[in-house]
Amino acid sequence: MESCWANNRAAYRCRHGHTSAAKTDPDRPKNLYIREDSVLRHLKSLWVRLFEPEPAPSTAEVVNHLRAQEITLTYDRQSRTL
């Protein structure tokens, strides 16, 4: 996913297989957009489920850990879960 702005909010989009230099494959998945605030509000609970720390770290600490460890989050379109 790549970062973008959608409706004046930070968001991420997946344009799987999209390139402006090639004709669009009609069978490729449709573009997916998810607002950043929808992701951020779940980060701390995701951390607790994975590591069970006491107390839960701040959202900024979780983001820093994900970046430092080069962890990629994946969004499931069908279940609408991270």
N, CA, C and O atoms as a GROMACS GRO file, in nm:
protein
  328
    1MET      N    1   0.085  -0.117   0.000
    1MET     CA    2   0.000   0.000   0.000
    1MET      C    3   0.089   0.123   0.000
    1MET      O    4   0.201   0.121   0.053
    2GLU      N    5   0.039   0.228  -0.059
    2GLU     CA    6   0.113   0.353  -0.062
    2GLU      C    7   0.030   0.461   0.006
    2GLU      O    8  -0.093   0.455   0.007
    3SER      N    9   0.098   0.559   0.061
    3SER     CA   10   0.026   0.666   0.129
    3SER      C   11  -0.034   0.762   0.027
    3SER      O   12   0.017   0.777  -0.084
    4CYS      N   13  -0.143   0.826   0.066
    4CYS     CA   14  -0.210   0.922  -0.021
    4CYS      C   15  -0.302   1.009   0.066
    4CYS      O   16  -0.312   0.988   0.186
    5TRP      N   17  -0.367   1.104   0.002
    5TRP     CA   18  -0.468   1.186   0.069
    5TRP      C   19  -0.602   1.151   0.005
    5TRP      O   20  -0.614   1.146  -0.117
    6ALA      N   21  -0.703   1.126   0.088
    6ALA     CA   22  -0.838   1.096   0.040
    6ALA      C   23  -0.936   1.176   0.124
    6ALA      O   24  -0.940   1.161   0.246
    7ASN      N   25  -1.013   1.260   0.060
    7ASN     CA   26  -1.111   1.346   0.130
    7ASN      C   27  -1.046   1.426   0.242
    7ASN      O   28  -1.099   1.435   0.353
    8ASN      N   29  -0.930   1.485   0.212
    8ASN     CA   30  -0.855   1.569   0.305
    8ASN      C   31  -0.806   1.496   0.429
    8ASN      O   32  -0.785   1.558   0.533
    9ARG      N   33  -0.787   1.365   0.419
    9ARG     CA   34  -0.735   1.286   0.530
    9ARG      C   35  -0.623   1.196   0.480
    9ARG      O   36  -0.622   1.153   0.364
   10ALA      N   37  -0.528   1.169   0.569
   10ALA     CA   38  -0.421   1.075   0.534
   10ALA      C   39  -0.483   0.937   0.516
   10ALA      O   40  -0.569   0.896   0.593
   11ALA      N   41  -0.438   0.867   0.414
   11ALA     CA   42  -0.493   0.735   0.384
   11ALA      C   43  -0.387   0.650   0.316
   11ALA      O   44  -0.276   0.696   0.289
   12TYR      N   45  -0.422   0.528   0.290
   12TYR     CA   46  -0.335   0.436   0.218
   12TYR      C   47  -0.417   0.372   0.108
   12TYR      O   48  -0.538   0.353   0.123
   13ARG      N   49  -0.351   0.339  -0.002
   13ARG     CA   50  -0.423   0.277  -0.111
   13ARG      C   51  -0.340   0.163  -0.168
   13ARG      O   52  -0.217   0.167  -0.169
   14CYS      N   53  -0.410   0.064  -0.216
   14CYS     CA   54  -0.347  -0.048  -0.284
   14CYS      C   55  -0.400  -0.046  -0.426
   14CYS      O   56  -0.520  -0.061  -0.450
   15ARG      N   57  -0.310  -0.028  -0.519
   15ARG     CA   58  -0.348  -0.028  -0.660
   15ARG      C   59  -0.276  -0.145  -0.725
   15ARG      O   60  -0.198  -0.127  -0.819
   16HIS      N   61  -0.303  -0.264  -0.674
   16HIS     CA   62  -0.235  -0.386  -0.715
   16HIS      C   63  -0.230  -0.399  -0.867
   16HIS      O   64  -0.334  -0.404  -0.933
   17GLY      N   65  -0.109  -0.405  -0.920
   17GLY     CA   66  -0.092  -0.424  -1.063
   17GLY      C   67  -0.117  -0.300  -1.146
   17GLY      O   68  -0.114  -0.308  -1.269
   18HIS      N   69  -0.140  -0.184  -1.084
   18HIS     CA   70  -0.169  -0.062  -1.158
   18HIS      C   71  -0.040   0.008  -1.198
   18HIS      O   72   0.052   0.023  -1.118
   19THR      N   73  -0.033   0.048  -1.321
   19THR     CA   74   0.075   0.133  -1.369
   19THR      C   75   0.017   0.218  -1.482
   19THR      O   76  -0.063   0.171  -1.562
   20SER      N   77   0.059   0.343  -1.487
   20SER     CA   78   0.005   0.431  -1.591
   20SER      C   79   0.064   0.399  -1.728
   20SER      O   80   0.016   0.448  -1.830
   21ALA      N   81   0.170   0.317  -1.730
   21ALA     CA   82   0.237   0.286  -1.857
   21ALA      C   83   0.177   0.165  -1.928
   21ALA      O   84   0.212   0.136  -2.043
   22ALA      N   85   0.088   0.094  -1.861
   22ALA     CA   86   0.032  -0.027  -1.922
   22ALA      C   87  -0.120  -0.024  -1.917
   22ALA      O   88  -0.179   0.043  -1.832
   23LYS      N   89  -0.181  -0.095  -2.006
   23LYS     CA   90  -0.326  -0.105  -2.010
   23LYS      C   91  -0.374  -0.183  -1.886
   23LYS      O   92  -0.310  -0.281  -1.847
   24THR      N   93  -0.483  -0.141  -1.826
   24THR     CA   94  -0.535  -0.204  -1.706
   24THR      C   95  -0.592  -0.342  -1.737
   24THR      O   96  -0.670  -0.358  -1.830
   25ASP      N   97  -0.550  -0.440  -1.657
   25ASP     CA   98  -0.604  -0.576  -1.669
   25ASP      C   99  -0.742  -0.578  -1.603
   25ASP      O  100  -0.753  -0.546  -1.485
   26PRO      N  101  -0.847  -0.614  -1.677
   26PRO     CA  102  -0.981  -0.612  -1.619
   26PRO      C  103  -1.000  -0.710  -1.504
   26PRO      O  104  -1.096  -0.697  -1.428
   27ASP      N  105  -0.912  -0.809  -1.490
   27ASP     CA  106  -0.924  -0.909  -1.384
   27ASP      C  107  -0.849  -0.873  -1.256
   27ASP      O  108  -0.860  -0.944  -1.156
   28ARG      N  109  -0.774  -0.762  -1.259
   28ARG     CA  110  -0.700  -0.727  -1.139
   28ARG      C  111  -0.796  -0.677  -1.031
   28ARG      O  112  -0.903  -0.624  -1.062
   29PRO      N  113  -0.758  -0.693  -0.903
   29PRO     CA  114  -0.844  -0.643  -0.795
   29PRO      C  115  -0.866  -0.492  -0.807
   29PRO      O  116  -0.779  -0.420  -0.856
   30LYS      N  117  -0.981  -0.446  -0.761
   30LYS     CA  118  -1.009  -0.302  -0.763
   30LYS      C  119  -0.920  -0.232  -0.662
   30LYS      O  120  -0.872  -0.293  -0.567
   31ASN      N  121  -0.900  -0.102  -0.682
   31ASN     CA  122  -0.823  -0.022  -0.588
   31ASN      C  123  -0.888  -0.027  -0.450
   31ASN      O  124  -1.010  -0.032  -0.438
   32LEU      N  125  -0.804  -0.027  -0.347
   32LEU     CA  126  -0.853  -0.030  -0.210
   32LEU      C  127  -0.798   0.091  -0.138
   32LEU      O  128  -0.678   0.120  -0.147
   33TYR      N  129  -0.881   0.162  -0.066
   33TYR     CA  130  -0.840   0.277   0.012
   33TYR      C  131  -0.880   0.254   0.158
   33TYR      O  132  -0.990   0.205   0.185
   34ILE      N  133  -0.791   0.289   0.250
   34ILE     CA  134  -0.823   0.283   0.392
   34ILE      C  135  -0.765   0.406   0.459
   34ILE      O  136  -0.648   0.440   0.437
   35ARG      N  137  -0.846   0.475   0.541
   35ARG     CA  138  -0.800   0.595   0.608
   35ARG      C  139  -0.700   0.560   0.717
   35ARG      O  140  -0.713   0.458   0.786
   36GLU      N  141  -0.600   0.647   0.733
   36GLU     CA  142  -0.498   0.624   0.834
   36GLU      C  143  -0.557   0.618   0.974
   36GLU      O  144  -0.514   0.535   1.055
   37ASP      N  145  -0.653   0.702   1.005
   37ASP     CA  146  -0.710   0.700   1.140
   37ASP      C  147  -0.781   0.567   1.168
   37ASP      O  148  -0.793   0.527   1.284
   38SER      N  149  -0.828   0.499   1.065
   38SER     CA  150  -0.889   0.367   1.083
   38SER      C  151  -0.785   0.263   1.122
   38SER      O  152  -0.815   0.168   1.194
   39VAL      N  153  -0.663   0.281   1.075
   39VAL     CA  154  -0.554   0.190   1.108
   39VAL      C  155  -0.500   0.222   1.247
   39VAL      O  156  -0.483   0.132   1.330
   40LEU      N  157  -0.472   0.350   1.272
   40LEU     CA  158  -0.407   0.390   1.397
   40LEU      C  159  -0.488   0.353   1.521
   40LEU      O  160  -0.430   0.318   1.623
   41ARG      N  161  -0.618   0.361   1.513
   41ARG     CA  162  -0.698   0.333   1.634
   41ARG      C  163  -0.690   0.186   1.675
   41ARG      O  164  -0.729   0.151   1.787
   42HIS      N  165  -0.641   0.099   1.587
   42HIS     CA  166  -0.632  -0.044   1.619
   42HIS      C  167  -0.491  -0.090   1.654
   42HIS      O  168  -0.472  -0.205   1.694
   43LEU      N  169  -0.392  -0.003   1.640
   43LEU     CA  170  -0.253  -0.046   1.660
   43LEU      C  171  -0.225  -0.093   1.802
   43LEU      O  172  -0.161  -0.196   1.821
   44LYS      N  173  -0.271  -0.019   1.901
   44LYS     CA  174  -0.242  -0.058   2.039
   44LYS      C  175  -0.307  -0.192   2.073
   44LYS      O  176  -0.245  -0.274   2.140
   45SER      N  177  -0.429  -0.215   2.030
   45SER     CA  178  -0.494  -0.342   2.060
   45SER      C  179  -0.427  -0.457   1.985
   45SER      O  180  -0.421  -0.569   2.036
   46LEU      N  181  -0.378  -0.431   1.865
   46LEU     CA  182  -0.303  -0.532   1.791
   46LEU      C  183  -0.176  -0.569   1.868
   46LEU      O  184  -0.143  -0.687   1.881
   47TRP      N  185  -0.107  -0.469   1.919
   47TRP     CA  186   0.014  -0.491   1.996
   47TRP      C  187  -0.016  -0.577   2.119
   47TRP      O  188   0.056  -0.673   2.147
   48VAL      N  189  -0.121  -0.543   2.192
   48VAL     CA  190  -0.158  -0.618   2.312
   48VAL      C  191  -0.189  -0.763   2.277
   48VAL      O  192  -0.149  -0.855   2.349
   49ARG      N  193  -0.261  -0.785   2.168
   49ARG     CA  194  -0.293  -0.922   2.127
   49ARG      C  195  -0.168  -1.002   2.092
   49ARG      O  196  -0.162  -1.122   2.118
   50LEU      N  197  -0.068  -0.936   2.034
   50LEU     CA  198   0.054  -1.006   1.993
   50LEU      C  199   0.152  -1.026   2.108
   50LEU      O  200   0.213  -1.132   2.119
   51PHE      N  201   0.167  -0.926   2.194
   51PHE     CA  202   0.275  -0.929   2.293
   51PHE      C  203   0.229  -0.923   2.438
   51PHE      O  204   0.309  -0.949   2.528
   52GLU      N  205   0.104  -0.892   2.464
   52GLU     CA  206   0.046  -0.884   2.598
   52GLU      C  207   0.131  -0.802   2.696
   52GLU      O  208   0.157  -0.849   2.807
   53PRO      N  209   0.174  -0.682   2.658
   53PRO     CA  210   0.253  -0.601   2.751
   53PRO      C  211   0.164  -0.533   2.855
   53PRO      O  212   0.045  -0.512   2.832
   54GLU      N  213   0.222  -0.501   2.966
   54GLU     CA  214   0.152  -0.424   3.068
   54GLU      C  215   0.240  -0.307   3.104
   54GLU      O  216   0.354  -0.331   3.145
   55PRO      N  217   0.202  -0.186   3.093
   55PRO     CA  218   0.084  -0.137   3.022
   55PRO      C  219   0.110  -0.132   2.871
   55PRO      O  220   0.223  -0.146   2.826
   56ALA      N  221   0.004  -0.111   2.796
   56ALA     CA  222   0.016  -0.102   2.650
   56ALA      C  223   0.098   0.022   2.613
   56ALA      O  224   0.082   0.126   2.676
   57PRO      N  225   0.184   0.012   2.513
   57PRO     CA  226   0.263   0.128   2.471
   57PRO      C  227   0.176   0.231   2.400
   57PRO      O  228   0.062   0.203   2.363
   58SER      N  229   0.230   0.348   2.381
   58SER     CA  230   0.158   0.452   2.307
   58SER      C  231   0.153   0.414   2.159
   58SER      O  232   0.230   0.330   2.113
   59THR      N  233   0.063   0.478   2.085
   59THR     CA  234   0.054   0.453   1.941
   59THR      C  235   0.187   0.486   1.874
   59THR      O  236   0.231   0.414   1.785
   60ALA      N  237   0.251   0.595   1.916
   60ALA     CA  238   0.380   0.634   1.858
   60ALA      C  239   0.486   0.526   1.881
   60ALA      O  240   0.566   0.497   1.792
   61GLU      N  241   0.487   0.467   2.001
   61GLU     CA  242   0.583   0.359   2.029
   61GLU      C  243   0.557   0.237   1.941
   61GLU      O  244   0.652   0.173   1.895
   62VAL      N  245   0.431   0.206   1.918
   62VAL     CA  246   0.398   0.093   1.831
   62VAL      C  247   0.445   0.122   1.688
   62VAL      O  248   0.505   0.036   1.624
   63VAL      N  249   0.417   0.243   1.639
   63VAL     CA  250   0.459   0.281   1.504
   63VAL      C  251   0.611   0.274   1.491
   63VAL      O  252   0.663   0.221   1.393
   64ASN      N  253   0.682   0.325   1.591
   64ASN     CA  254   0.829   0.320   1.588
   64ASN      C  255   0.880   0.177   1.584
   64ASN      O  256   0.975   0.146   1.513
   65HIS      N  257   0.818   0.089   1.662
   65HIS     CA  258   0.858  -0.052   1.663
   65HIS      C  259   0.834  -0.116   1.526
   65HIS      O  260   0.921  -0.187   1.474
   66LEU      N  261   0.717  -0.092   1.468
   66LEU     CA  262   0.685  -0.149   1.336
   66LEU      C  263   0.786  -0.104   1.232
   66LEU      O  264   0.831  -0.184   1.150
   67ARG      N  265   0.823   0.023   1.235
   67ARG     CA  266   0.921   0.076   1.139
   67ARG      C  267   1.059   0.016   1.163
   67ARG      O  268   1.127  -0.025   1.068
   68ALA      N  269   1.101   0.011   1.288
   68ALA     CA  270   1.234  -0.040   1.321
   68ALA      C  271   1.249  -0.187   1.281
   68ALA      O  272   1.355  -0.230   1.236
   69GLN      N  273   1.143  -0.263   1.298
   69GLN     CA  274   1.146  -0.407   1.266
   69GLN      C  275   1.105  -0.436   1.121
   69GLN      O  276   1.102  -0.551   1.078
   70GLU      N  277   1.073  -0.328   1.047
   70GLU     CA  278   1.029  -0.340   0.908
   70GLU      C  279   0.910  -0.436   0.894
   70GLU      O  280   0.907  -0.522   0.806
   71ILE      N  281   0.812  -0.420   0.984
   71ILE     CA  282   0.692  -0.503   0.985
   71ILE      C  283   0.588  -0.438   0.894
   71ILE      O  284   0.563  -0.318   0.903
   72THR      N  285   0.530  -0.518   0.810
   72THR     CA  286   0.426  -0.471   0.719
   72THR      C  287   0.291  -0.520   0.768
   72THR      O  288   0.274  -0.638   0.797
   73LEU      N  289   0.195  -0.430   0.778
   73LEU     CA  290   0.059  -0.467   0.814
   73LEU      C  291  -0.019  -0.497   0.687
   73LEU      O  292   0.000  -0.431   0.584
   74THR      N  293  -0.106  -0.595   0.693
   74THR     CA  294  -0.184  -0.635   0.577
   74THR      C  295  -0.332  -0.623   0.609
   74THR      O  296  -0.378  -0.669   0.713
   75TYR      N  297  -0.405  -0.561   0.519
   75TYR     CA  298  -0.549  -0.542   0.535
   75TYR      C  299  -0.622  -0.647   0.452
   75TYR      O  300  -0.596  -0.661   0.332
   76ASP      N  301  -0.715  -0.720   0.516
   76ASP     CA  302  -0.794  -0.820   0.444
   76ASP      C  303  -0.924  -0.755   0.398
   76ASP      O  304  -1.008  -0.716   0.479
   77ARG      N  305  -0.939  -0.742   0.268
   77ARG     CA  306  -1.052  -0.673   0.210
   77ARG      C  307  -1.185  -0.742   0.244
   77ARG      O  308  -1.284  -0.673   0.272
   78GLN      N  309  -1.190  -0.873   0.242
   78GLN     CA  310  -1.316  -0.944   0.264
   78GLN      C  311  -1.363  -0.932   0.408
   78GLN      O  312  -1.481  -0.904   0.433
   79SER      N  313  -1.273  -0.953   0.504
   79SER     CA  314  -1.314  -0.946   0.644
   79SER      C  315  -1.302  -0.805   0.701
   79SER      O  316  -1.347  -0.777   0.812
   80ARG      N  317  -1.240  -0.716   0.622
   80ARG     CA  318  -1.216  -0.577   0.664
   80ARG      C  319  -1.142  -0.571   0.795
   80ARG      O  320  -1.177  -0.495   0.886
   81THR      N  321  -1.036  -0.653   0.804
   81THR     CA  322  -0.954  -0.658   0.925
   81THR      C  323  -0.808  -0.633   0.891
   81THR      O  324  -0.764  -0.657   0.779
   82LEU      N  325  -0.735  -0.585   0.990
   82LEU     CA  326  -0.593  -0.558   0.975
   82LEU      C  327  -0.516  -0.679   1.023
   82LEU      O  328  -0.393  -0.679   1.020
   0.00000   0.00000   0.00000
